[in-house]
């Protein structure tokens, strides 16, 4: 501001203050642009808010310090990652690759039935090193010749041949760097498709049939009538319509209605309440549309792109979440946590969207495999030392839901051939479905160790680590539970001979006290009596309806009168504003015309004054006239000078009054705009309150 004021000075007579301020801003902006251009802009990228806090309704979530995190949409470079021993997630280290490490990693991955292309990676690495060496040599030669150009110039020698040679070397260097970039991209794509290695305790096996049963919990129910599957039960309850889902969207969609939809919602609420109040999770409400970086960090991209639903917006690809694991785990992407903030336990209830590209023809009947389903997801971010204790804990939290609902299930440890892409060790929970006479998966709980953390750059400051270094966290995730499949299990395990379904005790409070879901056409005396007790007598019910209608009518009339009053007030205020504006406009025009007239007279007098004075040397300063030469006109000149000074002050006063009128008119317009904005916000708030019944 001081620089701009110095450059411009005070605003001259007749220049409006707003014009002067605009000029000051232009000069200031130019100065700042010049400073920014001269500064080292790389230093700005290091400016991060230390101790940035993330909070939720439950209180402090965690504190973190940014370490050069970039918020631009850019693909993570994995080309300098290391294939090392142990869990294959440790391959993501920027210390180079050795043949021994590649062979050891290949042996680890072979347990997961993945063939690591050791020779291919070695060949690509050799090409990269070759081009890197060539580029370095060419660059060194080019720099050497460039130095000689200066010496030749000083001696007056011809440098045209050397310049041509330097230009040729520049093109060769660019070619070598381009080849290196292509090789890096090829190597990156190869490494990004390498899965996490299995934990040493995971049993070896080729597929699902080799999974190991750890435990069975609960008693399988027996029925003295023909068992129905959940599709027939839901249809009998008039609450599950696959035809309607197909009409609205297509195959593998369903529409739930009535008491079945209510039970579906009750299950989700019960699960989320249990995890947040008893198991120590923080509830999160996360976006359902995520970017490529988020899916790459958790491992869904690039390998499983065909299983995702993609949408495009402003030339960018976005995806519907396949599981809440993606947004929940990405909360710590590019973050450095404090060790005391671990473990970080998050839970969310979200819809999930999957194309089921690899399951054509499987589970086409019912809710088992849908394109859209709901799930309560649990995620833990933990210290690597405690990650396997956390896996047992997280699995136990999912088991608790099944036990509370009284559903029989078994716990399975997945073999290496059935492990997921990002998982090092996984437990599956399978619930008993009477109609299928088998157990079906309802939850999968996995420890990904540091596989996702490396892709996400999620770290923590360890108190035991060397000063100034950070460690990668371990990430775990699990379903707690899949809501649709839990609904299937409840309908089938709690079905009764008359087509009704008993409601598990823990859900009854979420169902308004109901104990049984009853088919609409076959409500028994017990069900009717239960409904009457819950809803009250018919007389009380009718009276309540009449009272509600009266209150609604009174509220509607009150709102109508309130709106009319606001309209009348707005019209009156607008009329006053118009009158004031007209007066100000007329006053301003009159003052402006008068000021111009006085200024014209002033200029004419000044011209006459100069012509009157016959002497050659006249020096004009404000209120000062010095005359050299003859003195015959001194008296006349003095009188003329006084008259001109008076007219000068009058013109300044008139112009000032005109400017004041102009500013008052601008202020009136601004006040009117602000008043309209406040009225609009007030109306919007009143409409929201009315819609919410407040």
C-alpha positions in Angstrom: 0.0 0.0 0.0 2.9 2.4 0.8 4.5 1.6 -2.5 1.3 2.2 -4.4 0.7 5.5 -2.6 4.2 6.7 -3.2 3.9 5.9 -6.9 0.4 7.6 -7.3 0.4 10.3 -4.7 -2.8 11.7 -3.3 -5.8 11.7 -5.7 -6.1 15.0 -7.6 -9.0 17.3 -7.7 -11.9 15.8 -9.6 -10.6 12.2 -9.4 -13.1 10.0 -7.5 -11.8 8.1 -4.5 -12.9 4.7 -5.9 -11.0 5.4 -9.1 -7.9 6.2 -7.0 -8.3 3.0 -5.0 -8.6 1.0 -8.2 -5.3 2.5 -9.5 -3.6 1.8 -6.2 -4.7 -1.9 -6.4 -3.4 -2.2 -10.0 0.0 -0.8 -9.0 0.2 -3.0 -5.9 -0.8 -6.1 -7.9 2.0 -5.3 -10.4 4.5 -5.0 -7.6 3.5 -8.3 -6.0 3.6 -10.1 -9.4 7.1 -8.9 -9.9 8.1 -10.0 -6.4 6.6 -13.4 -6.9 8.3 -13.9 -10.2 11.7 -13.1 -8.7 11.1 -15.4 -5.6 11.9 -19.1 -5.4 8.4 -20.4 -5.7 9.5 -23.9 -4.6 9.7 -22.5 -1.0 6.0 -21.9 -1.0 5.3 -25.6 -1.5 6.9 -26.3 1.8 4.6 -24.0 3.7 2.1 -26.3 5.5 -0.1 -25.7 8.6 1.7 -27.5 11.4 -0.5 -29.5 13.8 -3.5 -29.4 11.5 -6.4 -30.8 13.6 -9.1 -33.1 12.3 -12.2 -33.2 14.5 -15.6 -34.9 14.6 -18.7 -34.8 16.8 -17.0 -37.3 19.1 -14.1 -34.9 19.7 -10.5 -34.8 18.5 -9.8 -37.4 15.8 -6.1 -37.0 15.3 -3.4 -34.3 14.7 -1.1 -34.4 11.8 1.7 -32.4 10.2 1.8 -32.2 6.4 5.1 -33.1 4.8 5.1 -31.6 1.3 1.7 -33.1 0.5 0.5 -32.2 -3.0 -3.2 -31.6 -3.6 -2.9 -31.7 -7.4 -4.5 -34.6 -9.2 -1.4 -36.5 -10.3 -0.6 -40.2 -10.6 1.7 -41.5 -7.8 5.1 -42.5 -9.2 5.9 -46.0 -8.2 8.9 -46.4 -10.6 11.5 -46.2 -7.9 9.9 -48.9 -5.7 11.8 -51.8 -4.2 10.9 -55.4 -4.4 12.2 -56.7 -1.1 11.8 -59.6 1.3 9.0 -60.2 3.7 5.5 -58.9 3.0 5.4 -57.8 -0.7 4.2 -54.5 0.5 7.8 -53.7 1.4 8.6 -53.7 -2.3 7.6 -50.0 -2.3 10.9 -48.6 -1.2 13.0 -46.2 -3.2 16.4 -47.8 -2.6 16.8 -49.8 -5.9 16.1 -53.4 -6.8 18.4 -56.5 -6.7 18.1 -59.9 -8.4 18.1 -61.6 -5.0 15.3 -59.4 -3.7 13.3 -60.0 -6.9 13.6 -63.8 -6.6 12.7 -63.7 -2.9 9.6 -61.5 -3.7 8.6 -63.9 -6.5 8.8 -66.9 -4.0 6.5 -65.0 -1.6 4.0 -64.1 -4.3 3.9 -67.6 -5.6 2.1 -68.6 -2.4 -0.7 -66.2 -3.6 -0.7 -67.9 -7.0 0.8 -64.8 -8.6 3.8 -65.1 -11.0 6.1 -62.2 -10.7 7.9 -61.4 -14.0 11.4 -61.2 -12.6 13.1 -61.3 -16.1 10.7 -58.7 -17.4 11.4 -56.3 -14.5 15.1 -57.0 -14.8 15.1 -56.2 -18.6 13.2 -53.0 -18.1 15.5 -52.0 -15.3 18.5 -52.6 -17.5 17.1 -50.5 -20.3 16.4 -47.7 -17.8 19.9 -47.7 -16.5 21.3 -47.8 -20.1 19.3 -44.7 -21.1 20.1 -43.0 -17.9 23.9 -43.5 -18.4 23.6 -42.3 -22.1 21.7 -39.2 -21.0 24.2 -38.4 -18.3 27.1 -38.7 -20.8 25.4 -36.6 -23.4 24.6 -33.9 -20.9 28.2 -33.8 -19.6 29.5 -33.5 -23.2 27.0 -30.7 -24.0 28.0 -28.8 -20.9 31.7 -29.1 -21.7 31.2 -27.7 -25.3 29.0 -24.9 -24.0 31.8 -23.7 -21.8 34.2 -23.7 -24.8 31.8 -21.3 -26.7 32.5 -18.5 -24.2 36.3 -18.9 -24.5 36.1 -19.0 -28.4 34.0 -15.8 -28.4 36.5 -14.0 -26.3 39.2 -15.0 -28.8 37.1 -13.9 -31.8 36.9 -17.4 -33.2 34.0 -18.8 -35.3 31.5 -20.6 -33.0 28.8 -21.6 -35.5 30.0 -25.2 -35.8 30.2 -25.6 -32.1 26.7 -24.1 -31.6 25.3 -26.6 -34.2 27.0 -29.5 -32.3 25.6 -28.3 -29.0 22.0 -28.1 -30.5 22.4 -31.7 -31.7 23.5 -32.9 -28.3 20.5 -31.1 -26.8 18.1 -33.1 -29.0 19.9 -36.4 -28.1 19.6 -35.6 -24.4 15.8 -34.9 -24.8 15.4 -38.2 -26.7 17.2 -40.1 -23.9 15.1 -38.5 -21.2 11.9 -39.3 -23.2 13.0 -43.0 -23.4 13.6 -43.0 -19.6 10.2 -41.6 -19.0 8.5 -44.3 -21.1 10.4 -47.0 -19.3 9.5 -45.5 -15.9 5.8 -45.5 -16.9 6.0 -49.1 -18.1 7.7 -50.2 -14.9 5.3 -48.3 -12.8 2.3 -50.0 -14.5 3.9 -53.4 -13.9 4.6 -52.7 -10.2 1.1 -51.3 -9.6 -0.4 -54.6 -10.5 1.7 -56.6 -8.0 -0.5 -57.7 -5.0 0.4 -57.7 -1.4 2.2 -60.8 -0.2 0.6 -63.2 2.3 1.5 -63.2 5.9 3.6 -66.2 7.0 0.7 -67.5 9.2 -1.8 -67.6 6.3 -2.4 -71.2 5.2 -1.3 -72.2 1.7 -4.0 -73.1 -0.8 -5.2 -72.7 -4.3 -8.7 -71.4 -3.7 -11.9 -71.2 -1.6 -12.0 -75.0 -1.0 -8.6 -74.7 0.9 -9.8 -72.2 3.4 -9.5 -73.3 7.1 -12.5 -73.3 9.4 -11.5 -71.7 12.8 -14.8 -71.9 14.7 -18.5 -72.5 14.5 -20.8 -70.4 16.7 -24.6 -70.7 17.3 -27.2 -73.5 16.8 -28.5 -74.1 13.3 -32.3 -73.8 13.5 -34.7 -76.7 12.5 -38.1 -76.2 10.9 -41.2 -78.4 10.9 -42.4 -76.8 7.6 -41.0 -76.3 4.2 -38.4 -73.6 4.3 -38.7 -70.6 2.1 -35.9 -68.4 0.8 -35.7 -64.7 1.4 -37.1 -63.8 -2.0 -40.4 -65.7 -1.3 -40.5 -64.4 2.3 -40.0 -60.8 1.3 -42.7 -61.1 -1.4 -45.1 -62.5 1.1 -44.4 -59.5 3.4 -45.0 -57.2 0.4 -41.6 -55.7 1.0 -39.2 -57.0 -1.5 -39.8 -56.4 -5.2 -37.0 -57.4 -7.7 -39.3 -56.7 -10.7 -39.7 -53.1 -9.6 -35.9 -52.8 -9.1 -35.4 -54.2 -12.6 -37.9 -51.8 -14.1 -36.3 -48.8 -12.5 -32.6 -49.7 -13.0 -32.0 -53.2 -14.4 -30.9 -56.6 -13.3 -29.3 -57.1 -9.8 -31.3 -54.2 -8.3 -34.2 -54.5 -5.8 -36.8 -52.1 -4.2 -37.6 -52.6 -0.5 -40.8 -51.3 1.0 -42.8 -51.2 4.2 -41.8 -53.3 7.1 -38.9 -55.0 5.2 -37.4 -51.7 4.4 -37.8 -50.7 8.0 -36.0 -53.8 9.2 -33.2 -53.1 6.7 -32.8 -49.6 8.2 -33.0 -50.9 11.7 -30.1 -53.4 11.1 -27.8 -50.6 9.8 -28.7 -48.4 12.8 -28.1 -51.2 15.2 -24.7 -52.1 13.7 -23.5 -48.5 13.6 -24.7 -47.8 17.2 -23.0 -50.9 18.5 -19.7 -50.1 16.9 -19.6 -46.5 18.0 -21.0 -46.9 21.6 -19.4 -50.3 22.5 -16.4 -50.8 20.3 -14.9 -47.4 20.3 -15.3 -46.4 16.6 -15.8 -42.8 15.4 -18.7 -42.5 13.1 -17.9 -40.9 9.7 -20.1 -39.7 6.9 -18.0 -39.8 3.8 -18.4 -39.0 0.0 -19.8 -41.8 -2.1 -18.0 -40.5 -5.2 -14.2 -40.8 -5.1 -11.3 -40.0 -7.5 -8.7 -42.2 -9.0 -6.1 -41.3 -6.4 -8.2 -42.7 -3.6 -8.9 -46.0 -5.4 -5.3 -46.4 -6.3 -4.2 -45.9 -2.7 -6.4 -48.7 -1.4 -5.6 -51.0 -4.3 -8.8 -51.1 -6.4 -7.1 -49.3 -9.3 -5.7 -50.0 -11.7 -6.3 -53.8 -11.5 -10.0 -53.9 -10.7 -11.3 -51.0 -12.9 -13.9 -53.3 -14.6 -15.6 -54.0 -11.2 -16.3 -50.3 -10.6 -19.0 -47.9 -11.7 -17.4 -44.8 -13.3 -18.8 -41.4 -14.0 -17.1 -38.4 -15.7 -17.2 -34.8 -14.7 -15.2 -31.8 -16.2 -12.8 -34.1 -18.0 -12.0 -36.2 -14.9 -13.0 -39.7 -14.0 -14.8 -40.4 -10.8 -16.1 -43.7 -9.3 -18.9 -44.7 -7.0 -17.5 -46.3 -3.9 -17.3 -50.1 -4.0 -16.9 -50.1 -0.2 -16.5 -47.4 2.5 -13.0 -48.8 3.1 -11.9 -46.5 0.2 -13.0 -43.1 1.6 -12.3 -44.0 5.3 -8.7 -45.2 4.6 -8.0 -42.2 2.4 -8.7 -39.9 5.4 -5.0 -40.5 6.3 -3.6 -40.2 2.8 -0.5 -37.9 2.7 -0.8 -37.5 6.5 1.8 -37.9 9.3 0.0 -38.9 12.5 1.3 -38.8 16.0 1.9 -42.1 17.7 -0.4 -41.3 20.6 -3.3 -40.8 18.1 -3.1 -44.5 17.2 -5.2 -46.6 16.9 -7.6 -44.6 14.8 -10.9 -46.5 14.5 -13.5 -45.3 12.0 -16.9 -46.7 11.0 -19.4 -45.6 8.3 -22.7 -46.8 6.9 -22.8 -46.3 3.1 -24.3 -47.7 -0.1 -21.8 -49.7 -2.1 -21.7 -50.1 -5.9 -20.1 -52.9 -7.8 -20.4 -54.1 -11.4 -19.8 -57.8 -10.5 -18.0 -58.1 -13.8 -16.4 -61.5 -12.9 -19.6 -63.1 -11.4 -21.8 -63.5 -14.5 -24.5 -66.1 -13.9 -23.7 -66.5 -10.1 -26.3 -65.7 -7.4 -28.7 -64.2 -9.9 -31.6 -64.8 -7.5 -32.1 -62.6 -4.4 -30.0 -60.1 -2.5 -26.8 -62.0 -2.2 -25.1 -60.3 -5.2 -26.4 -56.9 -6.1 -25.0 -54.0 -8.0 -26.0 -51.7 -5.2 -26.0 -52.8 -1.5 -25.4 -51.2 1.9 -22.7 -52.0 4.4 -21.4 -50.8 7.7 -17.6 -50.7 7.3 -14.9 -50.7 10.0 -11.4 -49.3 9.4 -8.5 -49.2 11.8 -5.2 -47.3 11.4 -2.7 -48.8 13.8 0.9 -49.1 14.9 2.6 -51.9 13.0 3.5 -53.6 16.4 -0.2 -54.2 17.2 -1.8 -54.8 13.8 -2.4 -58.5 14.3 -4.0 -58.0 17.7 -6.1 -55.3 16.0 -7.2 -57.9 13.4 -8.5 -60.3 16.0 -10.3 -57.4 17.7 -11.8 -56.1 14.5 -13.0 -59.6 13.6 -14.5 -60.0 17.1 -16.5 -56.7 16.6 -18.1 -58.2 13.5 -18.8 -61.5 15.3 -20.5 -59.5 18.1 -23.2 -58.3 15.7 -23.9 -61.9 14.6 -24.1 -63.1 18.1 -26.4 -60.3 19.2 -28.8 -61.1 16.4 -28.7 -64.8 17.3 -27.4 -65.9 13.8 -25.4 -69.1 13.5 -22.1 -68.5 11.7 -18.6 -69.9 11.2 -15.2 -68.2 11.1 -12.9 -69.0 8.2 -9.2 -68.2 7.7 -8.5 -67.6 4.0 -5.8 -69.5 2.3 -3.1 -67.7 0.3 -4.9 -68.5 -3.0 -8.1 -66.8 -1.9 -6.7 -63.7 -0.3 -7.6 -60.3 -1.7 -5.2 -58.1 -3.7 -4.3 -55.8 -0.8 -4.6 -58.3 2.1 -1.8 -60.1 3.9 -4.2 -62.0 6.2 -8.0 -62.3 6.2 -10.8 -63.9 8.2 -14.2 -64.4 6.6 -17.4 -64.7 8.6 -20.0 -66.9 7.0 -23.7 -66.9 8.2 -26.0 -69.9 7.9 -28.8 -69.6 5.3 -31.4 -72.3 5.8 -32.9 -72.1 2.2 -29.4 -72.7 0.7 -28.5 -75.2 3.4 -25.0 -73.7 3.6 -22.9 -70.9 5.0 -22.4 -67.7 3.0 -20.0 -64.9 3.5 -21.3 -61.9 5.4 -18.1 -60.2 6.5 -14.4 -60.1 5.5 -11.8 -58.7 7.9 -8.3 -58.1 6.6 -4.9 -56.8 7.7 -3.3 -55.0 4.8 -0.2 -54.3 6.8 1.7 -51.3 5.2 0.7 -52.2 1.6 -2.0 -49.5 1.4 0.0 -47.1 3.6 2.8 -47.0 1.1 0.5 -46.2 -1.8 -1.3 -43.6 0.4 1.9 -42.2 2.0 0.2 -42.6 5.4 2.8 -42.4 8.2 3.2 -41.7 11.9 5.9 -40.2 14.1 7.3 -43.0 16.2 8.8 -42.2 19.6 11.3 -45.1 19.1 12.3 -44.3 15.5 15.4 -42.3 14.7 14.9 -38.6 15.1 13.4 -37.0 12.0 12.1 -40.2 10.5 8.5 -41.5 10.1 7.1 -45.0 10.0 4.3 -46.3 7.8 1.0 -47.2 9.6 -0.8 -50.5 9.1 -4.4 -50.5 7.8 -7.2 -52.9 8.6 -10.7 -53.1 7.3 -13.8 -55.3 7.8 -17.5 -55.4 7.2 -19.6 -55.0 10.3 -21.8 -56.2 8.5 -23.2 -56.3 5.0 -26.7 -55.0 5.7 -28.5 -56.7 2.8 -27.0 -60.2 3.5 -27.8 -59.7 7.2 -31.4 -59.0 6.3 -31.4 -62.2 4.2 -30.1 -64.2 7.2 -32.7 -62.7 9.6 -35.6 -63.4 7.2 -34.6 -67.0 6.6 -33.5 -68.0 10.1 -36.4 -66.3 11.9 -39.2 -67.4 9.4 -42.4 -68.9 10.7 -44.9 -71.4 9.2 -47.6 -68.7 8.5 -45.1 -66.6 6.5 -44.4 -64.2 9.3 -40.9 -63.4 10.6 -40.0 -63.0 14.3 -37.9 -59.9 15.0 -34.6 -60.4 16.9 -34.9 -58.9 20.4 -32.1 -56.4 19.8 -33.9 -55.0 16.8 -37.3 -54.5 18.4 -36.5 -51.1 19.9 -35.5 -50.0 16.4 -38.8 -51.3 15.0 -41.0 -49.3 17.3 -41.6 -52.2 19.6 -42.8 -54.7 16.9 -42.1 -58.3 17.6 -43.2 -59.9 14.3 -43.3 -59.0 10.6 -46.7 -60.2 9.4 -48.0 -60.7 5.8 -50.6 -58.0 5.1 -53.3 -60.5 4.1 -52.9 -62.8 7.1 -52.6 -60.6 10.2 -53.6 -62.7 13.2 -55.4 -61.5 16.3 -52.1 -61.3 18.2 -50.6 -59.0 15.6 -53.7 -56.8 15.4 -53.8 -56.5 19.2 -50.1 -55.6 19.2 -50.7 -52.8 16.6 -53.7 -51.4 18.5 -51.6 -51.3 21.7 -48.8 -49.5 19.9 -51.0 -47.0 18.0 -53.7 -46.3 20.7 -57.5 -46.6 20.4 -59.4 -45.6 17.3 -61.0 -42.6 19.1 -57.7 -41.2 20.3 -56.2 -41.8 16.9 -59.1 -39.8 15.1 -58.8 -37.0 17.7 -55.1 -36.8 17.0 -55.6 -36.6 13.3 -58.2 -33.8 13.7 -55.8 -31.8 16.0 -53.0 -32.2 13.5 -55.2 -30.9 10.6 -56.2 -27.9 12.7 -52.7 -27.1 13.6 -51.6 -27.5 10.0 -54.3 -25.1 8.7 -53.5 -22.5 11.4 -49.8 -22.7 10.5 -50.6 -22.4 6.8 -52.7 -19.2 7.5 -50.1 -17.7 9.7 -47.4 -18.3 7.1 -49.6 -16.7 4.4 -50.1 -13.6 6.5 -46.4 -13.5 7.3 -45.5 -13.6 3.6 -48.0 -10.8 2.9 -46.6 -8.6 5.6 -43.1 -9.1 4.1 -44.3 -8.3 0.7 -46.0 -5.0 1.9 -42.8 -4.0 3.8 -40.6 -4.7 0.8 -42.9 -2.6 -1.5 -42.9 0.3 1.0 -39.2 0.2 1.4 -38.7 0.1 -2.4 -41.0 3.2 -2.8 -38.9 5.1 -0.2 -35.7 4.1 -1.9 -37.0 5.3 -5.3 -38.0 8.7 -3.8 -34.6 9.2 -2.2 -32.8 8.1 -5.3 -34.7 10.6 -7.5 -33.9 13.4 -5.0 -30.3 12.5 -4.9 -30.1 12.2 -8.6 -31.6 15.7 -9.2 -29.4 17.3 -6.5 -26.3 15.6 -8.0 -27.1 16.8 -11.5 -27.7 20.4 -10.3 -24.5 20.5 -8.3 -22.6 19.0 -11.2 -23.9 21.6 -13.7 -23.2 24.4 -11.2 -19.7 23.2 -10.7 -19.0 23.0 -14.4 -20.3 26.5 -14.9 -18.1 27.9 -12.1 -15.1 26.0 -13.5 -15.7 27.5 -16.9 -15.9 31.0 -15.5 -12.7 30.3 -13.5 -10.8 29.2 -16.6 -12.0 32.3 -18.6 -10.9 34.6 -15.8 -7.5 32.8 -15.7 -7.1 33.4 -19.4 -7.9 37.1 -19.1 -5.6 37.4 -16.2 -2.6 36.0 -18.2 -3.4 38.2 -21.2 -3.6 41.3 -19.0 -0.2 40.9 -17.5 2.3 42.2 -20.1 5.4 41.1 -18.3 7.3 38.0 -19.6 8.0 36.3 -16.3 5.0 35.1 -14.3 5.2 32.3 -11.8 1.8 30.8 -10.7 1.6 29.0 -7.4 -1.5 28.4 -5.3 -2.4 31.8 -3.8 1.0 33.2 -4.8 1.8 35.5 -7.8 5.2 37.0 -8.3 5.5 39.7 -11.0 8.7 41.0 -12.5 8.9 44.0 -14.8 6.6 47.1 -14.9 4.2 47.8 -12.0 1.4 49.7 -13.8 -1.0 46.8 -13.5 -0.1 45.6 -10.0 -3.4 46.7 -8.4 -5.6 45.2 -11.1 -3.6 41.9 -11.0 -4.0 41.6 -7.2 -7.8 42.1 -7.4 -8.1 39.6 -10.2 -6.0 37.1 -8.2 -8.3 37.3 -5.1 -11.4 36.9 -7.3 -9.9 33.8 -8.9 -8.9 32.3 -5.6 -12.5 32.6 -4.3 -13.8 31.0 -7.5 -11.2 28.2 -7.1 -12.5 27.3 -3.6 -16.1 27.5 -4.7 -15.5 25.0 -7.6 -13.7 22.6 -5.2 -16.6 22.8 -2.7 -19.2 22.2 -5.4 -17.3 19.2 -6.8 -17.0 17.8 -3.3 -20.7 18.2 -2.7 -21.5 16.5 -6.0 -19.1 13.6 -5.1 -20.8 13.2 -1.7 -24.2 13.0 -3.4 -22.8 10.4 -5.7 -21.4 8.3 -2.8 -24.7 8.5 -0.9 -26.5 7.2 -4.0 -24.0 4.3 -4.3 -24.4 3.6 -0.5 -28.2 3.5 -1.0 -27.9 1.0 -3.8 -25.5 -1.2 -1.8 -27.9 -1.1 1.2 -30.8 -2.1 -1.1 -28.8 -5.1 -2.5 -27.7 -6.2 1.0 -31.3 -5.9 2.3 -32.6 -8.1 -0.6 -29.8 -10.7 0.2 -30.8 -10.8 3.9 -34.5 -11.2 3.0 -33.6 -14.1 0.7 -31.6 -15.9 3.3 -34.3 -15.3 5.9 -37.0 -16.8 3.6 -34.8 -19.8 2.9 -34.3 -20.4 6.6 -38.0 -20.1 7.3 -38.9 -22.6 4.6 -36.3 -25.1 5.9 -37.7 -24.7 9.5 -41.3 -25.2 8.2 -40.3 -28.3 6.2 -38.6 -29.8 9.3 -41.7 -29.2 11.4 -39.9 -26.7 13.7 
